[in-house]
């Protein structure tokens, strides 16, 4: 396709950006457990969801068992979001076909007595797992279900776990998943977009300084960034962020307490939720120590350092945030039009890892981050956090 001025507009990088069934990246995504919705969404009504380009219905039957089924009834294609939840499962509103959480058809009330037709019907669906206030699903080959990973920052003694689901902190939702996810490993955008282009978007002016160190490393679970900022007293504030393949990330989001502990761990794990090729959502599980008052989900997002207020178009032009930067690349960014530079090394590394893991799936191997050992999956170690170090420690590092 050509523009009026002769600029060639190439196609998007479908291998990395498309997430539907059968696509290269979509098949990679389906090798991991995906967050679907909040557990509190599973009420006495079904919850329609869309993930990886698939429309599904999540529900909890009368016995407390969660299920996730294809949203159209196998009979005449009516959406099960209008179904009735019963003790044994979910019943279609049109002709009363009843399915259990595994998709088995239990009843066809309008069929002749003694009919065995129901025994030949299986409503498509996926296995699910409850953890930390979220419902997760595995959407890949049934013979390749991995262990469910429980990251160490969420497995601390005492306290409790909470969750929220919504737009990305920073606001991006109407664009491809990769534009937001690779942003996590584009550390230097913080210096310009969030602190210099318009109104500062972090409360601490520490992030207004150029880092004294920025390193990206590939790790067993994905990749890691280590960034250090200078402090007025000559010490350095060091953050380690981790990207856990393919869509989870652990990072330090609070301002450092320069008079507090010299190192701290994050409390949250965030998950990118690719709705389809041009929309995405975010989920988060957070750990709260005993005695800390629960903060409502909406209030927690509002209090975040990167949260957006309701603002008009002129404000966003003067003070763009992640939403404008990421959605401003288009519904799906055209990688062939980019001119990547030294500062983009984190983005380059993340895309390289994605391509390598897509190849692994195509060759029948487990991709990076898939865990088969139940013991390891029950407590997955991470290294994200913050530390205060002296110049001498910096030289040793």
C-alpha positions in Angstrom: 0.0 0.0 0.0 1.3 3.5 -0.9 0.4 6.9 0.6 -0.2 10.0 -1.5 3.4 10.9 -1.2 4.7 7.5 -2.2 5.7 6.2 1.2 5.5 2.4 1.2 3.4 1.2 4.1 4.4 -2.4 4.8 2.2 -4.9 6.7 2.5 -5.4 10.4 4.8 -8.1 11.8 2.0 -10.7 12.0 4.3 -13.3 13.5 4.7 -11.3 16.7 1.5 -9.3 16.9 -1.4 -11.6 15.9 -2.7 -13.8 18.7 -5.6 -15.7 17.3 -5.8 -19.6 17.1 -3.2 -21.0 14.7 -1.1 -17.8 14.5 2.6 -18.2 15.4 2.4 -15.9 18.5 -1.1 -17.1 19.3 0.2 -20.7 19.6 3.1 -19.5 21.8 0.6 -17.7 24.1 -1.5 -20.8 24.4 1.4 -22.7 26.0 1.0 -20.6 29.2 -1.8 -20.1 31.7 -3.7 -16.9 30.8 -5.6 -14.6 33.2 -9.3 -14.6 32.2 -11.3 -12.5 34.8 -11.7 -11.8 38.5 -13.0 -14.6 40.6 -15.6 -12.1 42.0 -17.0 -11.9 38.4 -18.2 -15.5 38.8 -21.6 -14.8 40.3 -24.9 -16.4 39.7 -24.7 -15.1 36.1 -22.2 -16.1 33.4 -19.3 -13.8 32.5 -18.6 -13.4 28.8 -14.9 -12.8 28.1 -12.6 -12.4 25.1 -9.0 -13.5 25.2 -6.5 -14.2 22.4 -9.2 -13.5 19.9 -11.6 -16.1 21.3 -15.0 -15.5 22.8 -15.8 -17.6 25.8 -18.1 -17.7 28.8 -16.8 -18.1 32.4 -19.0 -19.3 35.2 -19.1 -21.1 38.5 -21.7 -23.9 38.9 -23.8 -24.4 42.0 -21.2 -26.7 43.5 -18.6 -24.0 43.3 -16.6 -25.4 40.3 -15.4 -22.8 37.8 -15.7 -23.5 34.1 -14.7 -21.8 30.8 -16.6 -22.8 27.6 -16.9 -21.6 24.0 -19.6 -18.9 24.2 -21.9 -20.4 21.5 -24.1 -23.4 22.5 -23.3 -26.5 20.4 -27.0 -26.9 19.5 -28.1 -23.7 17.7 -25.2 -21.3 18.5 -27.0 -19.1 21.1 -24.6 -17.3 23.4 -24.3 -19.0 26.8 -23.9 -15.6 28.4 -27.7 -15.8 28.5 -27.6 -19.2 30.1 -28.8 -20.2 33.6 -26.3 -21.4 36.1 -27.5 -24.5 38.0 -26.0 -26.9 40.4 -24.5 -29.2 37.7 -23.4 -26.5 35.2 -24.8 -24.0 32.8 -28.1 -24.4 30.8 -28.7 -22.7 27.4 -31.6 -20.4 27.3 -32.9 -21.5 23.9 -33.7 -25.3 24.3 -32.3 -26.1 27.7 -29.2 -28.0 26.9 -27.2 -28.4 30.1 -23.3 -28.4 30.2 -21.0 -29.1 33.1 -17.7 -27.2 33.6 -15.9 -29.7 31.4 -18.3 -29.2 28.5 -20.1 -32.5 28.8 -23.7 -32.3 27.8 -25.8 -33.6 30.7 -29.3 -32.9 29.5 -31.4 -32.3 26.4 -34.8 -31.8 27.9 -36.6 -31.5 24.5 -35.2 -34.8 23.1 -37.2 -38.1 23.4 -36.8 -40.0 26.6 -33.9 -42.5 26.4 -32.1 -40.5 23.7 -28.3 -40.9 23.8 -27.6 -37.9 21.6 -26.3 -35.9 24.6 -23.5 -38.4 25.0 -22.1 -37.5 21.6 -22.0 -33.7 22.3 -19.0 -31.9 23.8 -19.0 -28.2 24.3 -15.5 -26.8 23.6 -13.8 -25.3 26.6 -10.5 -25.0 28.6 -9.1 -26.2 31.9 -9.0 -23.4 34.5 -7.1 -22.6 37.7 -8.0 -20.2 40.5 -5.3 -18.2 42.2 -4.9 -14.9 43.9 -8.4 -13.6 43.0 -8.1 -14.4 39.3 -9.3 -17.2 37.1 -6.6 -18.5 34.7 -7.1 -20.8 31.7 -4.8 -23.0 29.7 -5.8 -22.7 26.0 -3.1 -24.9 24.3 -2.8 -28.6 23.4 -4.4 -30.8 26.1 -1.3 -33.0 26.1 1.0 -30.1 27.0 -0.6 -28.5 30.0 2.2 -27.0 32.1 2.4 -26.5 35.9 0.8 -23.4 37.2 3.5 -20.9 38.3 3.3 -19.2 41.7 5.8 -16.4 41.9 7.7 -15.9 45.1 6.6 -12.3 45.7 3.0 -13.6 46.0 3.9 -16.5 48.2 5.1 -14.6 51.3 4.1 -15.8 54.7 1.1 -14.1 56.3 -0.9 -11.5 54.6 -3.4 -12.0 51.8 -3.7 -11.7 48.0 -6.0 -9.4 46.0 -6.5 -8.8 42.3 -7.7 -6.2 39.8 -8.4 -6.3 36.1 -8.7 -3.2 33.9 -6.9 -0.9 31.5 -3.2 -0.7 31.7 -1.8 1.6 34.3 -1.1 4.5 32.1 -4.3 3.8 30.1 -3.4 1.9 26.9 -6.0 -0.6 25.9 -7.0 0.0 22.2 -3.9 -1.3 20.6 -1.9 -4.5 20.1 -0.6 -6.3 23.2 3.1 -6.0 22.1 3.1 -2.2 22.1 2.3 -2.2 25.8 4.3 -5.3 26.8 7.6 -4.3 25.2 7.2 -0.8 26.8 8.1 -2.5 30.1 11.6 -3.2 28.7 11.9 0.3 27.2 13.3 1.8 30.4 14.5 5.1 28.9 11.1 6.2 27.8 10.5 7.0 31.5 13.1 9.7 31.4 11.5 11.5 28.5 7.8 10.6 28.2 7.0 10.5 31.9 9.3 13.2 33.3 10.3 15.7 30.6 7.8 16.0 27.8 4.9 17.4 29.8 3.8 17.4 33.4 5.9 14.9 35.4 4.0 11.7 35.9 6.1 10.2 38.7 5.9 11.8 42.1 9.6 11.4 42.7 12.1 13.5 40.7 14.6 10.7 40.9 13.3 9.4 37.6 14.1 12.8 36.0 17.8 11.9 36.0 19.5 9.9 33.3 20.4 6.4 34.7 23.9 5.8 35.7 23.5 2.1 34.7 21.1 0.3 32.3 21.6 -3.4 31.5 19.3 -5.9 29.9 19.8 -9.6 30.4 18.1 -12.8 29.1 17.1 -15.1 32.0 15.5 -18.5 32.3 12.0 -17.1 32.7 12.3 -14.3 30.2 14.4 -11.1 30.5 15.5 -8.6 33.1 16.4 -4.9 33.2 18.7 -3.4 35.9 18.6 0.4 36.1 20.4 2.7 38.5 19.6 6.4 39.3 21.9 8.8 41.1 20.9 10.0 44.6 21.8 13.5 45.9 24.1 12.0 48.6 26.2 10.1 46.1 24.5 6.7 46.5 22.4 5.0 43.8 18.8 3.8 43.6 18.8 0.5 41.7 15.7 -1.1 40.3 15.4 -4.6 38.8 12.4 -5.3 36.6 11.6 -8.8 35.2 9.6 -9.9 32.2 8.3 -13.4 32.7 7.4 -15.0 29.4 5.4 -14.2 27.7 3.1 -11.7 29.5 3.8 -11.5 33.2 6.1 -8.9 34.7 7.4 -8.0 38.2 8.6 -4.5 38.8 9.2 -1.9 41.5 6.5 0.8 41.3 6.8 2.7 44.6 9.1 5.6 45.4 12.1 4.5 47.4 12.2 5.2 51.1 15.8 6.6 51.3 15.7 6.2 55.1 14.2 2.8 55.1 15.5 -0.7 54.2 18.4 -0.8 51.7 16.5 -3.4 49.6 12.9 -4.3 49.1 10.8 -6.6 46.9 7.7 -5.8 44.9 4.3 -7.0 46.1 2.7 -7.3 42.6 2.8 -9.4 39.5 1.1 -7.9 36.5 -0.2 -9.8 33.5 -0.9 -8.5 29.9 -4.2 -9.8 28.6 -4.3 -9.8 24.8 -8.0 -9.5 24.1 -7.4 -9.8 20.3 -5.0 -8.3 17.8 -6.0 -4.7 18.5 -7.1 -4.6 22.1 -5.5 -5.6 25.4 -6.2 -5.4 29.1 -4.2 -5.9 32.3 -4.5 -8.0 35.4 -2.6 -7.8 38.6 -2.3 -9.9 41.7 -0.9 -8.1 44.8 0.2 -9.3 48.2 -0.8 -7.3 51.3 0.8 -7.8 54.7 -1.4 -8.6 57.7 -2.9 -5.5 59.2 -2.8 -3.5 56.0 -6.2 -2.1 55.1 -7.6 -3.4 51.8 -7.9 -0.8 49.1 -10.7 -1.1 46.6 -9.5 -2.0 43.1 -10.6 1.3 41.5 -9.0 3.3 44.3 -5.8 1.2 44.1 -5.4 2.0 40.4 -6.3 5.7 41.0 -3.5 6.0 43.6 -0.9 4.5 41.3 1.9 6.8 40.3 1.1 6.3 36.6 -2.7 6.4 36.9 -4.7 8.6 34.5 -7.3 11.1 35.6 -10.2 11.9 33.3 -8.6 14.5 31.0 -9.5 16.2 27.7 -7.8 15.9 24.3 -5.8 19.1 24.7 -4.4 17.9 28.0 -3.3 14.6 26.5 -1.6 16.5 23.7 0.3 18.5 26.2 0.9 15.6 28.7 0.8 12.3 26.8 1.1 9.2 28.9 1.6 5.5 27.9 -1.8 5.5 26.4 -1.0 8.1 23.8 2.5 6.8 23.2 1.3 3.2 22.6 -2.1 3.7 21.0 -0.5 6.5 19.0 1.6 3.8 17.2 -1.6 2.6 15.6 -3.9 -0.3 16.3 -0.9 -2.6 15.4 2.5 -0.9 15.1 4.4 -1.3 11.8 7.8 -2.5 12.9 9.2 -2.1 9.3 8.7 1.7 9.6 10.8 1.9 12.8 14.4 3.0 13.0 15.6 1.4 16.2 18.6 2.9 18.1 20.9 2.1 20.9 18.3 3.1 23.5 15.9 0.4 22.1 18.1 -2.6 23.1 15.4 -3.8 25.6 12.8 -3.9 22.8 15.1 -5.6 20.4 15.9 -8.3 23.0 12.3 -8.9 23.9 11.3 -9.3 20.2 14.3 -11.6 19.6 13.2 -13.8 22.6 9.6 -13.9 21.3 10.8 -15.1 17.8 13.0 -17.7 19.3 10.2 -19.1 21.5 7.8 -19.1 18.6 10.4 -21.3 16.8 10.6 -23.5 19.8 6.8 -24.2 19.7 6.9 -24.8 16.0 9.6 -27.4 16.5 7.7 -29.1 19.3 9.7 -27.9 22.2 8.6 -26.1 25.4 9.1 -22.3 25.2 11.0 -20.3 27.8 9.1 -20.0 31.1 7.1 -23.1 30.8 7.6 -25.1 34.0 7.1 -28.9 34.3 8.5 -29.4 37.8 5.6 -29.1 40.4 8.0 -28.2 43.2 9.5 -25.4 41.2 6.1 -24.1 40.0 4.9 -23.9 43.6 7.5 -21.2 44.4 9.1 -19.6 41.4 12.0 -17.3 42.4 12.3 -13.9 40.9 14.8 -11.1 41.4 12.8 -7.9 40.8 13.1 -5.2 43.5 15.0 -2.1 44.6 18.2 -1.5 46.4 20.2 1.5 47.6 23.9 1.1 46.9 27.1 3.0 47.4 29.5 3.9 44.6 31.9 1.2 45.8 29.2 -1.4 45.5 28.5 -0.1 42.0 32.1 -0.7 41.0 32.0 -4.3 42.3 28.7 -4.9 40.5 
